[in-house]
Amino acid sequence: MSSEANGVRQDQLSAAVEATAEEFGIPGLAVGVLMDGQEVYAAHGVTNVDHPQPVDENTLFHLGSVTKIFTATALVRLAAEGKVDLDAPVRRYVPELVLADERTAEQITVLNLLNHTAGLEWNLIDTEAGDGSLAAFVAKMAELAIVAPPGARASYSQAAYNLAGRVVEKVTGLPYEKAVAELLLEPLGLSNTFFDMDDVITRKFAVGYNRGEDGQLRPAKPWKAYPAGARGNNPGGGIVSTVGDLLRWAAFHLGEGDGVLPADALHGMREQTVELRSSTLGDGFGICWFLKEVDGVGTLGHGGSGNGQFAELVVVPERNFAVVALANAGPDGYPADQAVVRWALEHYLGLVERDPEPLPYDEARAREVVGRYEIDVMNLDIATDGGRLTLGVEIKPEIRAGSDVEMPPDVAPAPMGFLPGDGDAYIVTEGGLKGQRGFFTRDDSGAIVGVDVAGRLFGRTQPVA
């Protein structure tokens, strides 16, 4: 490990991490930078407010959706070994698959799952019912709404990745978690990367926190976004790791395959498979990776959120660079991670990412989009007070009331504005979703019928006249 990379001193990174953690009120923030093979780490704060230990590069965090990169890479390895055809229908491997629409069930391919073009809504509710297995999850997928025909558009889907994990199980004959360990974690020496809470509990780990309406941080329960032992969401968001292991994971993706994958298959994951429109996630999807051009340079990335824990991984292949940021408080862990990543890109690489400026408030355009939009578990409300447009997100009250576990707090309404262009793109300008970009979807008649937030399509259910 070096204390300096590309002219940036260790104390400069440490100062930036400390300032970011204090600005956003994060109990523990851990960051790692990989630059031309040199690793630099910085951290600030503690694992647990009540029983504090210093956060460092070996502290375990729940990574949420960063898991998807592991699931996708496992399938790419199986494809390189001739055991999976990414262009084949999912039913070749999971013949028992039943969806709400039979044609969709027949047509979706493995690649549709990996680049979020399967047309599946975000996820299932109450997936822990029964034995909590992936097989049980897939058996319930007929309950999941279909948002588009396969291949028609991208809509970020946790359920799609959980189904992809079932493909891994069926092809290997192993539980998903053991398959990923054998295909990736063990050969790459990722000895601090796990799924099972039994592995987590014996090591130093970060406790997640959620900030309530009173401004106080409270420990997030369950530790992951779902109860311990439930496996149905593991392929889409169950992995636990450290900054150190994630830099080694990034180094693998920057390399030539390390005998795990042929270089052309590994690097093929970076190639765009579908374009994204006005999305915070990026300009397009590769195989799982979010592809984004920052100041003229291509980057790969993936973020993740759990219950009071947030993760961000960004890789810049042409500069042999990667940065990881892990935070243990919600909802401000997301903007804190984003701030650290932007600082690192600017100070190490000279790449400056700037949010686009919204247009002035337009009452007529605002009135056209106000109303309620929904996915299975969340309501999204867009409102106007005659002077500004706001976006707020809540977990559906009936789901919150009926849940046996605590859930993250709702996202309070925050200002948003339209962006120049076709008139249907927007950006959130304040709050926990600051910087989020998306767009409104219209039907053939021109009426607003949906809105994309964080890559997910929310259907409009209650337009305001």
Secondary structure by P-SEA (a helix, b strand, c coil): cccccccccaaaaaaaaaaaaaaacccbbbbbbbcccbbbbbbbccccccccccccccccccccccaaaaaaaaaaaaaaaccccccccccccccccccccaaaaacccaaaaaaccccccccccccccccccaaaaaaacccccccccccccccccaaaaaaaaaaaaaaacccaaaaaaaacccccccccccccaaaaaacbbbbbbbbcccccccccccccccccccccccccccccccaaaaaaaaaaaacccccccccccccccccccccccccccccccccccbbbbcccbbbbbcccccccbbbbbbbbccccbbbbbbbccccaaaaaaaaaaaaaaaaaccbbbbbbbbccccaaaaaacbbbbbcccbbbbbbbcccbbbbbbbccaaaaaaccccccccccbbbbbbbcccccbbbbcccccccccbbbbbcccccccccccccbbbbbccccc
